[in-house]
Amino acid sequence: MTGHASSRSPGDRLLRAGAVVTVIGIILTLIAMLPLVIRDLSLPPVWWFLSMITGVGLAMVLLGLFLSARSRSRRR
């Protein structure tokens, strides 16, 4: 039953949320890059800003990993 207890830690929740934000950011990045492939398509510059969400998600994942490792070392 240790799997249920570890999924409730703040680090694990942050890790999962960061993974979701990263995937959303990657999708937004692909949309922002569409004008490079489809020459007739023009998107507003806000799409480049939205694609930066990928970095926010990666930072969340790294922070979640750090917090999870820290909580596991405290349990020992």
N, C-alpha and C positions, 0 to 999 in steps of 0.2 A: 504494500500500500504506500510505498514511498513515492511513487509516481504522482499520486494525488497531492501529496504535501508539497512536492517541489513545484508543481504547476501553479500553486497559489503564491509563490514568492514574487515580490515586485520585479526582480531581475528577469524572471521567466516571462512575465506579462509584458515587460518592456521589450524583451527580445522578440516576442511574437508580434507585438504592435509595430516594431521597427521593420520586421520582415514584410508586413502588409504595406507599410508606407513606402518601402523600397520598391516593391512590385508596382505600386501605383505610380511612383516616380519613373520607373523604367517605361511603363506604358505611355506616360505623358512625354517622355523623351522621344519615344518612337513617333508619336504624333507630331512633335515639334520638328522632327527631321524629315517629315513627309515632303516639304517643299524642295528638298534637295533631290528627291527622286521624281516627284511630279512637278515639272517646271511651271505648269499653269496654276498651281495651287499657291495661294498666298494666305499666310496665317499672321495674326497680330503678334507683336513681340512678347506679349504676356505668356505665350506658350514656352518660351525659353526660360522665363522665371519659374513657371510651374515645373519644368523638368528638373530644377534644382532640388525638388523634394526628395530626389534619390539620395542626395548627400545627407539630408536630414534623417532619412530612414537608416542609412548606414551608421550614422552617429548613434542613433537609438539602439541599433543592434550591438554595437561595440560597448555602449554603456550597460546594456542588459547583460552581456557576457561578463563584464567586469563585476557587476552587482551579484550575479549568480555565483561566480567563482568565490567572491568574498563571503557570501552567506554559507556556501558549502564548507569553506575552510573554518568558519566559526563553529559549525556543527561538530567538527572533529575535535 
